[in-house]
Amino acid sequence: MTRSVRIHDFGDANVLRIENVEVGEPGRSEVRLRIRAIGLNRTEITLRSGRSPAKPPLPTGLGFEAAGVIEALGPDVTGFSVGDRVALVPAYGAAQYALYGEAAIAPARSLVMIPDDVGFTEAAATWTAYGTAWGGLVAVGALKAGQSVLIPAASSSVGLATIQIAHRLGARPIALTRTSAKANDLRHLGASAVIATTEQDVVAEVKALTGGKGAELVFDPVGGPEFATLAKATAAGGTLVVYGALDIRPTIVPPFEIFARDLAIRGLALTALTRDDPKLASLKQFVSEGLVQGAFHPTIARTFTFDQIADAHRFMEAGEQIGKIVITL
């Protein structure tokens, strides 16, 4: 038996329960991990709260991102050994594997080796953020050197990864944040410019920064009524990539902006990319190279112990952090 987080009802962080469960042996193409660190993501909060359109049968476990040590191999797993230190690239749903636990089954195709000089906390903070940012900027957005990208919610782990990937591509990351409170931190973490959306005219600021043209790419996890503002700040022929819905209000899409200036709106789900073997391989290669070369380095906002899992969810929901929240075991 091992301790694992389960929910019996959808709701606030109080529905998270730590229970004793039987993990069992890995099946074909699976491994069993001794979990050492868990990366928190909005995906789990959306599912836990009941906002997710895909609701798993209850009770259910949770978990989207983790790092640990291989305890057992499924019968057909090759390329890995018991004792290997590994992290997971999410290629599955947030309730498909119970990664919120001291031990868990995980798919072998999602594994990446952790370098000897990288700790479990950093490894668990890497692959969802950089994988999502790679998907938005490279796989879908096709961002090019010299172009500008608008990054709403820039202080999130994905936002910070997006800033670093934009620089690696030779592009200009423009960070959007609600107030100027995080502006200096965002500049220090690599943003070429910072716009406080509740204090400044977003469209005017973007136009001033881009010589009146607008940004070629918008990478938006927020949606809501302000999506119309982002469209107005997008360059003609530009693309808006939507990968979240942090604003629960209806998203406003301005039709005249879209058709008059030939804007494209694309959706992005990381798991839709990582379920494709060639794309998963490309993601792993791109991010691994950036890590080895020192271009990518995750920012850890705060760590919590496993017994503090509900507090960690509440901290993320408060939205004041800069970077990744990690549970350590």
GUDO-544595 format. One record per residue: residue in three letters; x, y, z of N, C-alpha, C in turn. Coordinates in steps of 0.05 Angstrom, whole numbers, plus 5000, padded with zeros to 4 digits. Atoms other than C-alpha are relative to their C-alpha. Layout:
// GUDO-544595
ALAXYZXYZXYZ
...
END
This chain:
// GUDO-544595
MET501749765000500050005000501850255000
THR498549755000502250714987498050235002
ARG501849774998499351405000499650144973
SER500649875025495851734942497750195004
VAL502249814998491252334932497749914983
ARG502450075015484152184911497850205006
ILE502449834995477752594903497549834996
HIS502550145001470852324916497750184991
ASP501949805010467252964896501650224986
PHE498749775012468853564852499450245018
GLY500349774983469954214889502650155006
ASP497649844994475054654924502249815010
ALA497750164992481754424952499449805022
ASN500750184978478354095011499249724991
VAL500850265009476153514967502449814996
LEU497650165003483353274961500549835025
ARG499650184977484252665006502549834995
ILE497750185002490652275020499149735012
GLU501050264992488851535023502149794994
ASN498250235006492450865024498849844977
VAL500950155023491950514957502049794992
GLU498350215011494849904922500850094971
VAL499149915026499050124862500249764980
GLY499950245017500449424834502550014982
GLU497850035019505249224778499450144974
PRO500549875026506249604713499249804978
GLY500850165023502949334650501950054977
ARG498449965024505549334579500450304995
SER499349725006509149984561499750195024
GLU500349844976508750224633502449945019
VAL498250044978513350314693498750085026
ARG500949904974512250404767502250185011
LEU498149804990515551024796499750045030
ARG500049894974517451214866500150304996
ILE500249715006515251944862501650165020
ARG498349834983520152464888499150294999
ALA501049735002516953104863497650014980
ILE502449975016510253314832499750294992
GLY500449735010509353924788497050064999
LEU502849925000502654284799499450154974
ASN500949875024498754524738497150075002
ARG502849925001492254884725498149774991
THR501650235010489954244690498749855023
GLU501150154977489053884757497950165015
ILE501949834985485554474789497350014984
THR502449995017480654524730498449745003
LEU501450264997479153774736498949975028
ARG500950024972478653784813497650165005
SER502249814995473854374812497449924986
GLY502450075016469154044762499650174975
ARG500249835024470454574708500849864975
SER499150145023473654074662497649874985
PRO502250135015468953844606500249695000
ALA499550294998472053144613500249925029
LYS500150074971469952904682500349705003
PRO499650294996472852224702498049895021
PRO501750124979468651734743501450045028
LEU499049964973469351854818499749745017
PRO497749844993473151704861502249974979
THR497850015020479351854820502650125012
GLY497449874994486752014828500450234982
LEU499249765016490152624798503049994995
GLY497249965005496752814769500750024971
PHE499449955028499653094705503150014996
GLU497149965004507153194718501449915026
ALA498550104977512152844763502849924992
ALA497350115004519352614771500549805023
GLY499450204980522052014808501949794991
VAL498250225005525751354807498449754991
ILE501350245010523750734767500349775020
GLU500050234982521750164814499649744986
ALA500650255015519249654764499350074971
LEU500549975029518749574688497949814991
GLY501950185014513049304647501549814982
PRO498650215014514548684606501350084973
ASP498949935026516049044540501650275000
VAL498649744999519649674565502949974996
THR497150005006526549794536501150285003
GLY498749744999531550364542500150125028
PHE499949904973530450454617500549765019
SER499350214981532650074679498950085028
VAL500749954972530350004751502250175013
GLY498149824988533650564790500550264985
ASP499649755016533651074733498450235012
ARG501349754992531951794752498650114975
VAL501549925023526452024705497950215006
ALA502249814999521352574692498049924978
LEU502250075018514752534654499350244982
VAL501149815018512652914592497049924997
PRO502850075001504952934597499049924972
ALA501250105025501852514542497549845007
TYR502250144988495652314580498250205015
GLY501849834985489752604618500950045029
ALA499249934973490352924687498949815021
ALA501050204981486552344719500649714990
GLN499550265011489251774676502049845016
TYR498150124983495151634721500050155027
ALA500149884974495051764796502750095009
LEU497349914994501552154798500250165026
TYR500049884973499452524862500249775020
GLY499750224981502251964904503049945005
GLU497350074993508451664936501149804979
ALA499350185022508551144880497850004980
ALA502149995021504851104813500949854976
ILE499550115027504350744747500250234980
ALA499749795020506551164687500849884974
PRO499350115026507351064612502950044993
ALA497249985006514350914588500650204978
ARG499449825022513751324525500250305009
SER499849734990513051954567502550065016
LEU497749974982519551844606502350154986
VAL497549885008525752274599501949975023
MET497950034979532252154637500650285012
ILE499249764986534052674689503150015001
PRO497149984998541352914682500949995030
ASP499050044973545752774743500150265016
ASP499749754986546453514759497350155003
VAL502749884997538853644759498549865022
GLY501550124978534653534821497249934991
PHE502750085006527753224823498050234999
THR501849765000524453894840500150144973
GLU499849865026527154224777498949834978
ALA501050185021525553614735497049994999
ALA502950004999518353614758498850274992
ALA501049735008517854354740500550074971
THR499149935026520154294669498149934977
TRP501050105026516253884619497350104992
THR502649885008509154154622500450284990
ALA499649725007511554874620501450034974
TYR498449975025516754804566498749854977
GLY501450145022512654294527497750164989
THR502249835009506654754525501050244985
ALA498949765014510855354506501249924973
TRP499050105025514354944452497649964981
GLY502450055017507454734425498950264989
GLY501249755009504955454423501850164982
LEU498249835016511155794394501149864976
VAL498650155021514155244351498149844984
ALA501650195015509254704333497550134987
VAL502549875010503055144324500550284991
GLY499749725006505255874324502150064979
ALA497949965020511355794279501450275003
LEU498749754995514656394312502850014988
LYS497549975014520556664274501750225013
ALA498249804991526657074291499150284991
GLY500849725006525157824295497150065005
GLN502849954994517757724310499550055029
SER500749954972514157914374497749815008
VAL502150174989509857474418498950125026
LEU501349904976504857714470499549765018
ILE500250224981504757294533498350085024
PRO501649954977498757384579500749805022
ALA499350174976499557094650502949934999
ALA497150055005507057164638501549905024
SER498550094976508957014710499549705007
SER500450294996506256294705502449854991
SER497750165009511055724694500149984969
VAL500050015029508755674621500850274989
GLY499349735009509356434613503150045001
LEU497149974997516556424638501549824980
ALA498850185020518255824594499750124972
THR500449875026515256204535502050234995
ILE498049795003519756794548502749894992
GLN497350125006525956344546500049884972
ILE500150125026523755974484499950224978
ALA500049785020522256634448502850104996
HIS497249915003529356864462501649804984
ARG498550205015532056204437499450014970
LEU500849985028528256304372500850274987
GLY499349745011530857014365497650194998
ALA502449835001523957314377499950185025
ARG500249804979521657864424497649935018
PRO502250064982517457654486499050255014
ILE501349784987512558184510498249895021
ALA501550124978509857994579497650175007
LEU502549874990502758164600499549905028
THR500650064972501058184674497950195010
ARG502349834992495058474711500950275011
THR499149754988498858994752503050024996
SER497149965003505859284753501649875023
ALA498650114976507458904818502249804992
LYS498150205009511058354779501850094977
ALA498649915024514058784725503049985002
ASN497150024997521158824752500949714999
ASP499350285000521258074764499949894972
LEU500350105027518857934694502350104982
ARG497849905016524158384663502649855008
HIS497750154991529458044706500149724989
LEU500250275010526957374681499949984969
GLY499650015028527757574609498050144982
ALA501949865018521657954584501350254988
SER498949775014523658464532498450255007
ALA501749784991517758904554497849885017
VAL502250084983512258864606497750204998
ILE502449825001505159134600498149915023
ALA502050054979500559184661497250044989
THR502549985016493759034631497950165014
THR502049834986489659384685500850285004
GLU498949734995494060004686500750144974
GLN499049885025495960114613498149924977
ASP501550055025492660134544501649794985
VAL498550225011494859454518500550044970
VAL499749975029493659594445502050224993
ALA498249785005497160264447502949935007
GLU497350084992503159974484501249804980
VAL498950205019503859384437500750144973
LYS499549855025503359844376502650165002
ALA497649844996508760294405502549835000
LEU497750184998513359704419500649864973
THR499650145025512459414349499950184975
GLY500049825022512760034306497350034986
GLY502749975011505260054297498949754988
LYS500850245014504859354269498349815017
GLY501350204983502458934328501849755002
ALA498450254995505058254352499149794980
GLU500650215020505557684302498749765013
LEU501150234986503657174355499050085028
VAL501049984973499357164418499749725011
PHE500150274987499956574466498450035026
ASP501949924980493856624511498849775016
PRO501350204983491756194571497550115015
VAL502049864984486456684595497250004987
GLY502649985013480856794544498450235012
GLY501749794988474957204569499650244982
PRO500649765016472757894546502550144989
GLU497649865009479958144541501349874976
PHE499050125024481257664484499650184976
ALA500549815021478258194439502250214999
THR497849814999483658674462502649884988
LEU497750145011489058164445499849994969
ALA500350015029486158094375500750274987
LYS499449735010486658854365503050065001
ALA497149954997493958824387501649814982
THR498650195017495658274337500550124972
ALA499349905026499158434272498249874978
ALA501550115022495458334206501349744991
GLY499050265008496157604185501149845024
GLY498950134976498157424257498249785010
THR501450234989495956834299499750035030
LEU500550014972492756784367499649705008
VAL500150284991493956114402498850005028
VAL501450014974489155954459500649735013
TYR499450264986491355424510498949985028
GLY501350024974487155574571497650185002
ALA502449844996481055904600499950105029
LEU499849914972483256234665497750195007
ASP502349824996477856764657497449834993
ILE502450175003471256384667497750144985
ARG502049855015467256934632500249924970
PRO499950075028465356824559502250154985
THR497849885016471056954510498850144976
ILE501049835022469657514461501949994976
VAL498550015024472057414390498950224981
PRO501049785017471558064349500149934970
PRO500050105027469457844279501450194980
PHE498849815019471658484243503049995001
GLU497150024997478658434271501049744987
ILE499150265010479057704250500050004969
PHE500150035029476757744178501250244985
ALA498949775014478958454161503050004999
ARG497050004999486158334182501149724998
ASP499150275006486557594165501449875024
LEU498850124976487857354237499249715001
ALA500650294996488156614254499949955030
ILE500250084972485756324320500449695000
ARG499450294997488655644339499849925029
GLY500050114973487555204399502449825004
LEU497750174993493054824435499449845025
ALA500050184977492654224482502649844999
LEU497450145000499453944501499649704994
THR500350295004496753234502499249934972
ALA500650055028494153294431502549984984
LEU497450025014501353404409501649765009
THR498250214989504752904455498949724995
ARG501050265007500152334435501149914972
ASP498850065026503552374366503049955005
ASP497350074994510252014369502150194988
PRO497949815011514252464321500050275015
LYS500149744986511753094356501149975029
LEU498950044973513352804425503149994999
ALA497150015003520352644401501250274994
SER499049735007521253344372500050185025
LEU500249854975518953654438502349935019
LYS497950094982523753224479502750114991
GLN497449915011529553404433500450305004
PHE499849714998528154154432500550095029
VAL499849924972527254224507502649895012
SER497550124989533053754524502450174991
GLU497849845010537754154480500150275014
GLY500049754986535554804512500949985029
LEU499150044972536754524582503049955001
VAL497250065001543554244564501750254995
GLN498549765008545754904533499650235019
GLY500349794980543355304592498050224992
ALA501949805009537955684553497449995016
PHE502450044985532355394595500649935029
HIS499650054971531955404671497450075014
PRO502549954988525355324707500250165026
THR500249844975523455824762498149865019
ILE501750124979520855504826498950215018
ALA501249804984515855944860500049925030
ARG500250104973514955514922499749705000
THR500450294997515254794945498249955025
PHE501750094978510254434991500649705004
THR499850284995510553755024497549864990
PHE502350165010505853195002497650045017
ASP502349964982501553295064498750284997
GLN501049735004500654025043498750044972
ILE501049995028497553854975497650194997
ALA502349825002491054234990501050295002
ASP498949734997495054855012501450084973
ALA498749935025499054814947497950074979
HIS502149935019492554814906498950285006
ARG501049734993490055424945502050224992
PHE498049805008496655784933500050054970
MET500149965028496255664859497550154992
GLU502549865006488955894857500150305007
ALA499749724992491056544891501350164977
GLY498949875024495056704828502250205005
GLU498049804994500557094862502949904995
GLN497350115003506456634847501350084974
ILE498449975024511956734797501649744995
GLY498750255005513956064768498449765008
LYS501350264996512455344785499749935029
ILE500550104974509455044847500549704999
VAL499250285000512354364865499549875027
ILE500350174976510553824916502449825002
THR497750184996516553464945499349775018
LEU500550244984516552764973502749895009
END
